[in-house]
């Protein structure tokens, strides 16, 4: 789990400690009426937020630091939206569809739920098991929150891509990255670490994969003269036994962070 030190440092170096993940709900172009009716689907667009959650899950599992999906629904209602007639299309394409880290044992699915460009409640079901489809689960939780907020929603929930140029119906932003990193390290939270690794790739290199994230992490730290030639970052959480990191590298990361207080 000391690998999470590298993940934390790399994430902070990529986007900074004040960065906030944004989750949006949009309508297709020309589908929003003046009376607040969306004729067709709304598009739920994932921004890689590892903390998007219901308030209940945030209190029980995220130290209250979750990004409330109820706030997204409330923002949609406050923007004047009254009904959505075409269901919800969930866009998780910020990340690839690889749900686990590289070279993991099959049993590690209990150590880290499936990874996705949009995740709610860390992709856990109400019973505590892993959800079958992260995108569908996110859509279901949003629809429940929208209805509770007074927005009528009819139509199916399905996985797809956003339609460019649409109207933003509402959005919600996470806690600053610095607080998310604190949560990850205090609890050694594997899901947060692996999600942040894909975010390092997505926001740093435009490729939301674990491999892109670990390459970027190595590059960031080698540029500071920290990592050695024998070091090898394979995932973000340390679950993979193929990770290789020397004690001196870990000390180097901590020393650099201490001298560069911005991260």
N, C-alpha and C positions, 0 to 999 in steps of 0.2 A: 504493500500500500504506500510505501514511500515514493512510488512512481507518481502519485498524485501531486507531489511537490513540483515535478516537472510539468505536469498538466496545468497546475495553477499558474506557474510562472509563465508558461507559453500563452495561456489564454489572456493573462493580464498584459503581456507584451503585444499581443495581437490587436486588442481593441481597447485596452485600458480599464481601470477599475470602476469607472463611472458608466461604462456601457450598459445599456438595458436592452434586453430582447423584446421585440415587438411582435404580437400576434394580431392579425387583422381579419376583419370580415368585410368582404366587398360584394358589390353587385355587378353584373355584366353591363357593358355600355348600353344606355338607353332603356334599361329595364326598371328604373326607379321612377315612380310617379310622384307628382307634387303632393299627393295625399299620404305618402309613406308606404306605398305598396310596391313590393319587389315582384315583378312578373317574371318568374323564372327562378333559377337557383341563386343562393348566396354562396360565396366562395370563402371558406375558412383557410387562411394561409399561415402555415407554420413558419416561425422564425427561429426555431431551434431552442426554445425556452425549456430548460430542464425542470422548471418550477411551476409550470402552468398546472393549476389544480383547482378542485373545488375547495371552498373554505373549510369544510369539514376535514378533508385530507390534509390540507395545509396545517391545521391545528394539531392533528394527530401524528403527522409524519415529517413535516417540513419546518418545525419550530416556528410556525406562523409566517414563514417567509415566502409562501407560495404566491403565484400570480393568479388572483381569483378569476376563474372563468365567469363567475357571476358578474364581475365588473365589466367584462367584455359585453355580456348580454345587456347590462344596465346602460352602457354607453350607446349601444345600438338603439335601445328604446328612447333614450334621451335625445338622440339625433333625429327623432321623429318617425322612425320605422314602426309600422303597425302590423304588417303581414309580409310573409315570404311564401310564395306559392309553389316554388319549384324545388323545395328541399334544400339540402346543403351539400356542396361538393368540397371535399377536404383535400387540400394541396399540401403534401408532405415532401415535395421534391427538392427542398433545400438540401436534404441528405439523400444518399443512395438507399437502396432497400435491404442492405445487409443489416440484420437485426442483432448480430453478436459481434464480439471482437475476434481477431484472428487467432487461430490455434487454441481456442478455448475448449475445455472439456464440455461435454453435453450437459453435465450437471450444473454448469455455471449459469444456466438460464434462471436458476433460483437465486443466484448472487446478483444478477443484473437483468432487469426486464428488457423486452425487445426495444431496440433503438429506433428512433423515427424523427423526421423533421418536425413533426408536431406530436407532442406527448401530453397526456393529462394524467394526473395522479401517478406519475412515474410509470405509466402503462400497467398499473395494477388494477384488477377488477375489484368490485365491492367485496368479494370473498377473499381477496388477498392473492389470488393467482394472477398470472400474466394474462393480459388481454390478447385475443386472437388477432385483431387488427387495430393497431394504434390509431390510425386515421378514423376508422369507423367509431371507435370508442370516444375519440375527441368530438366527433360530430354529434354523437348521442348526448354527450354531456353538455355541449353547447345548446342543442335544441331544448333540452330540459331547462336550462338556465334562461333561454329566451322566452319560453312559455311562462315560466315563473315570473319573468319581468313584464309580461303582458304583450309579448309579440307573438302573433299567430304564425305557426309554421306548418305547412303541409308539403307532402312530397318526400321522396326517398333521401337517404344519406348515402353518398357514394364517394369513392376515391377518384380524384382527377387532377386537372391543372387549372390554375387561375386563368381567367380571360383578361388580357392586358387592357388598360385604359378604362377600367370600371370605376364606380363610385365607392369610396370607403364608407361603410356603414358604421363602423366602430373599430376601436383597437384598444389593446391593453398592453402595458409595459411591465417588465419584471423589476424586481429589486436590482440595484446596481451589482455588477459582476463581482465587485469586492466582497459583498455580503454572501453571494452565492458560493464563491470560493471558500469563504470561512465555513459555511455549512458543509461543503464537500469534505474539507480537511478534518473538521472536528468529528464528523461521523464516518469518515472514510467511505463516503457514499459512491459506490461503483457506477450507478446509473448517471449521476451528475458528471462524474469524471469522463465517462465514455461519450456522453452528449457534448461536453465541452471540447473534447478532442475532435469530433466531427465539425464543431463550430469553428475551431481553429483552422481547419481546412476550408470550410465554407466562406468564412469572413476574411481569412488571410490569403487564400489562394483561389477562391471561387469554385472549390471542389469539396462537397460535403461528404468526405469519406474518412474513415479511420486512417488509412494510409496517407492521405494528403495532410491530415492533421499531425501525424507523428513526424512526417518529413519536415513540416513547417516548424515543429517544436525543436527538432534537432538543428535545423538551420538557424533558428533564432538564438539558441544557446551556443552553438559553435561560433557564431559571429561575435559572441562575447568571450570567446576563448575558454568556455566552461567544459564542454563535452569532450571526451577523449575518443580515440579511434576505435576502442573496443566497446564503447557504449552503443546500445541499440534500443531505441524506443519502439515498441510494437503496438501497444495500446495505451489507453489513458488511465486505467484503474490499477494496473498491476496484476490482473487476473491471469494474463498469459505468462506461462513459464519461459517464454522466449525473450522476455525483456532482460536487458543486461545494462546495469548502471553501477558505476563504482562509487564507493563511499566518498572519495574525493570530489567526484562530480556533484553529489548531493550537497556537500559542504560548499562547493563553488556556487551552486545555485542560490543557497541561502545567503552567502556572503555578498553576492551581486545584488540580491534583492534588498539586503540591508543598506547597501551603498546607494542604490537607485530607488529612493523612497516612493517614487511614482507608481512602482509596481511591487 
